Amino acid sequence: MTSPGPTAAAQKSRWADLVPRLASAAVIVAVIATALYFGGWVYAILMAVIFAVLYREWEQMVTLKPLGPFGMVLIALLAFAPLAYVAWGITGTIAVMAAAIIVSLFGGWASAGWRAGGLIFFGVVLIAVLTMRGVTPLGVVAGWYLGLVIAFNDTGAFFTGRVLGGPKLAPTISPAKTWSGAVGGLVIGTIAGMVCWLMFTHSPWWIGLLFSLALGLVGQAGDLTESAIKRIFRVKDSGDVIPGHGGFMDRLDSVSFGALFVFVIGAVHGGIADVAGGFLNW
């Protein structure tokens, strides 16, 4: 005797978050893509807002307390860092982030390590996304390519995982993720990345294939890493700002790790002053 399949109500519940997920993802992609296009102060202001929200979520998660005045000071410093980049270059951003890290050590030893560690990570990611954009049109292409690969990875994983199901990828870290979702997302994200690579660069196709695959894997590693940290603090979502996704950290963990990948490859190949060119031109 076979067991009955899922009821109509269960199937409906399974896809209940689809519309808010897609709608919020579309808004995020459109806003960031537009800011990438304009660059300069427009991009810096958007990064200030995004990283301020990211650190607010981090502060509340690692302290397990409502946001207080000390956390607000750290948020303000992190928000000022991308503006300092436009005004004084990478030196200005590093100086502001160094000040924020030092200040974080005086907020109580219980959370000092997590606060400082979070600021170091967010600071490096911030430098990565700012230098990737740079001041040339290649920064727009690099940013769009990164966002496209990660977005299609996430969307592909969502749909293939929900449809195919199967064995869990990392049940003790993120119970909802499946191997089918991970593989499906990787394939779909790689295809999307290859299309973008072939359309906007003159570099060999196989480099675009390797980079698209690597970005997908790195993005998934970032997602699992954030899930593991949330497990430590026993929180389900980092926040509730984005409908269907939770917090900014929940949505941008993959992008953050992907940006670090682009930054390292681009800086090593093209120098810190030409991260986008170093990543795209081979």
Secondary structure as GFF3:
##gff-version 3
##sequence-region A 1 282
A	DSSP	alpha_helix	8	14	.	.	.	ID=ss1
A	DSSP	alpha_helix	18	38	.	.	.	ID=ss2
A	DSSP	alpha_helix	40	63	.	.	.	ID=ss3
A	DSSP	alpha_helix	69	88	.	.	.	ID=ss4
A	DSSP	alpha_helix	90	104	.	.	.	ID=ss5
A	DSSP	alpha_helix	109	133	.	.	.	ID=ss6
A	DSSP	alpha_helix	137	164	.	.	.	ID=ss7
A	DSSP	beta_strand	168	170	.	.	.	ID=ss8
A	DSSP	beta_strand	174	178	.	.	.	ID=ss9
A	DSSP	alpha_helix	179	200	.	.	.	ID=ss10
A	DSSP	alpha_helix	205	233	.	.	.	ID=ss11
A	DSSP	alpha_helix	248	270	.	.	.	ID=ss12
A	DSSP	three_ten_helix	272	274	.	.	.	ID=ss13
A	DSSP	alpha_helix	275	280	.	.	.	ID=ss14
###
